Amino acid sequence: MEPAEPVKANGNIPEEIYDDMVNLWKVFEMEHTDKVPISELRVIMRALDFDLNDEQLEHTRKQIDPKNTNIITFENLFIVMEDKLKDVDTYEDMIIEFKKLDKDKDGKIPAPEFK
């Protein structure tokens, strides 16, 4: 049973990562209840390339299970991943920021400004 696909409101989750989330969900959600024990959170986040320290894991746990049910739902995983991925800069974001630092518009950024 596949999770109901949530609306991708702000598009922070690329299709490739979303597909990884769905495939990973199928591995952990074996009873077709759309629920995974919270004890699997660290493994799930590592599989999605987020190796969280204990403090980050606790913060993510509170985000993904705000009612302290000890259960992860795909919907809450989706919400947390949206949040985590919104802080990831894209290549285009970096180019925009580099252009802001190129005050002379000569394609070069002086070392002091780059720091």
GUVO-384320 format. One record per residue (C-alpha): residue number from 1; residue in one letter; x, z, y. Coordinates in Angstrom, 3 decimals. Layout:
<migus>
+-----+---+----------+----------+----------+
!   k ! r !       c1 !       c3 !       c2 !
+-----+---+----------+----------+----------+
! NUM ! a !        X !        Z !        Y !
...
+-----+---+----------+----------+----------+
</migus>
This chain:
<migus>
+-----+---+----------+----------+----------+
!   k ! r !       c1 !       c3 !       c2 !
+-----+---+----------+----------+----------+
!   1 ! m !    0.000 !    0.000 !    0.000 !
!   2 ! e !    1.523 !   -1.070 !    3.298 !
!   3 ! p !    1.132 !    1.065 !    6.396 !
!   4 ! a !   -1.414 !   -0.089 !    8.904 !
!   5 ! e !    0.534 !   -2.031 !   11.495 !
!   6 ! p !    0.426 !   -0.197 !   14.813 !
!   7 ! v !    0.204 !   -2.100 !   18.049 !
!   8 ! k !    3.643 !   -2.921 !   19.374 !
!   9 ! a !    2.742 !   -1.977 !   22.927 !
!  10 ! n !    6.082 !   -2.182 !   24.670 !
!  11 ! g !    8.078 !   -4.144 !   22.135 !
!  12 ! n !   10.981 !   -1.734 !   21.734 !
!  13 ! i !   11.165 !   -2.324 !   17.995 !
!  14 ! p !   12.655 !   -5.678 !   17.069 !
!  15 ! e !   10.972 !   -7.433 !   14.163 !
!  16 ! e !   14.021 !   -6.942 !   11.910 !
!  17 ! i !   13.989 !   -3.164 !   12.429 !
!  18 ! y !   10.220 !   -3.033 !   12.016 !
!  19 ! d !   10.566 !   -4.871 !    8.685 !
!  20 ! d !   13.262 !   -2.365 !    7.656 !
!  21 ! m !   10.899 !    0.476 !    8.569 !
!  22 ! v !    8.094 !   -0.980 !    6.448 !
!  23 ! n !   10.393 !   -1.572 !    3.464 !
!  24 ! l !   11.894 !    1.900 !    3.772 !
!  25 ! w !    8.418 !    3.392 !    4.043 !
!  26 ! k !    7.463 !    1.724 !    0.751 !
!  27 ! v !   10.378 !    3.488 !   -0.950 !
!  28 ! f !    9.471 !    6.980 !    0.269 !
!  29 ! e !    5.673 !    6.750 !    0.363 !
!  30 ! m !    5.142 !    6.440 !   -3.353 !
!  31 ! e !    1.679 !    7.932 !   -3.721 !
!  32 ! h !    0.031 !    5.534 !   -1.248 !
!  33 ! t !   -1.131 !    8.342 !    1.004 !
!  34 ! d !    0.655 !    7.149 !    4.176 !
!  35 ! k !    2.540 !   10.437 !    4.110 !
!  36 ! v !    6.159 !   11.345 !    3.416 !
!  37 ! p !    7.519 !   14.909 !    3.264 !
!  38 ! i !    9.372 !   15.929 !    6.417 !
!  39 ! s !   12.296 !   16.914 !    4.181 !
!  40 ! e !   13.077 !   13.173 !    3.928 !
!  41 ! l !   13.457 !   12.785 !    7.709 !
!  42 ! r !   17.270 !   12.867 !    7.821 !
!  43 ! v !   17.558 !   10.283 !    5.028 !
!  44 ! i !   14.995 !    8.017 !    6.677 !
!  45 ! m !   16.698 !    8.226 !   10.063 !
!  46 ! r !   20.119 !    7.518 !    8.501 !
!  47 ! a !   18.670 !    4.511 !    6.707 !
!  48 ! l !   17.456 !    3.285 !   10.102 !
!  49 ! d !   20.992 !    3.733 !   11.538 !
!  50 ! f !   20.342 !    7.005 !   13.363 !
!  51 ! d !   22.790 !    9.603 !   12.058 !
!  52 ! l !   21.432 !   12.675 !   13.836 !
!  53 ! n !   23.208 !   15.988 !   14.241 !
!  54 ! d !   21.199 !   19.151 !   13.508 !
!  55 ! e !   19.986 !   19.535 !   17.107 !
!  56 ! q !   18.907 !   15.894 !   17.341 !
!  57 ! l !   17.235 !   16.116 !   13.956 !
!  58 ! e !   15.228 !   19.172 !   15.028 !
!  59 ! h !   14.151 !   17.409 !   18.228 !
!  60 ! t !   13.122 !   14.335 !   16.217 !
!  61 ! r !   11.315 !   16.556 !   13.722 !
!  62 ! k !    9.238 !   18.044 !   16.543 !
!  63 ! q !    8.455 !   14.553 !   17.832 !
!  64 ! i !    7.497 !   13.141 !   14.466 !
!  65 ! d !    5.545 !   16.210 !   13.296 !
!  66 ! p !    4.153 !   17.860 !   16.448 !
!  67 ! k !    1.494 !   19.784 !   14.507 !
!  68 ! n !    4.066 !   21.157 !   12.044 !
!  69 ! t !    2.300 !   19.711 !    9.000 !
!  70 ! n !    5.611 !   19.023 !    7.187 !
!  71 ! i !    4.457 !   15.430 !    6.805 !
!  72 ! i !    5.683 !   12.171 !    8.334 !
!  73 ! t !    3.152 !    9.425 !    8.916 !
!  74 ! f !    4.159 !    5.821 !    9.528 !
!  75 ! e !    2.378 !    5.924 !   12.881 !
!  76 ! n !    4.496 !    8.874 !   14.037 !
!  77 ! l !    7.660 !    7.265 !   12.675 !
!  78 ! f !    6.771 !    4.164 !   14.684 !
!  79 ! i !    6.278 !    6.227 !   17.856 !
!  80 ! v !    9.609 !    8.011 !   17.413 !
!  81 ! m !   11.452 !    4.758 !   16.734 !
!  82 ! e !    9.893 !    3.209 !   19.846 !
!  83 ! d !   11.224 !    6.155 !   21.813 !
!  84 ! k !   14.696 !    6.024 !   20.265 !
!  85 ! l !   15.066 !    2.284 !   20.717 !
!  86 ! k !   13.942 !    2.199 !   24.330 !
!  87 ! d !   17.254 !    3.761 !   25.333 !
!  88 ! v !   19.287 !    1.071 !   23.590 !
!  89 ! d !   20.618 !   -1.449 !   26.098 !
!  90 ! t !   20.449 !   -5.105 !   25.204 !
!  91 ! y !   23.096 !   -7.700 !   25.914 !
!  92 ! e !   20.983 !   -8.942 !   28.819 !
!  93 ! d !   20.801 !   -5.407 !   30.258 !
!  94 ! m !   24.595 !   -5.170 !   30.195 !
!  95 ! i !   25.006 !   -8.521 !   31.985 !
!  96 ! i !   22.621 !   -7.379 !   34.731 !
!  97 ! e !   24.573 !   -4.159 !   35.188 !
!  98 ! f !   27.926 !   -5.992 !   35.203 !
!  99 ! k !   26.626 !   -8.370 !   37.880 !
! 100 ! k !   25.709 !   -5.368 !   40.023 !
! 101 ! l !   29.318 !   -4.178 !   39.794 !
! 102 ! d !   30.685 !   -7.631 !   40.707 !
! 103 ! k !   30.423 !   -7.085 !   44.464 !
! 104 ! d !   32.558 !  -10.147 !   45.337 !
! 105 ! k !   30.563 !  -12.397 !   42.980 !
! 106 ! d !   33.818 !  -13.722 !   41.540 !
! 107 ! g !   33.139 !  -12.794 !   37.892 !
! 108 ! k !   35.529 !   -9.846 !   38.053 !
! 109 ! i !   34.974 !   -6.102 !   38.268 !
! 110 ! p !   37.749 !   -3.998 !   39.800 !
! 111 ! a !   38.925 !   -1.224 !   37.441 !
! 112 ! p !   37.829 !    1.667 !   39.721 !
! 113 ! e !   34.289 !    0.265 !   39.934 !
! 114 ! f !   34.182 !   -0.402 !   36.198 !
! 115 ! k !   34.912 !    3.246 !   35.455 !
+-----+---+----------+----------+----------+
</migus>
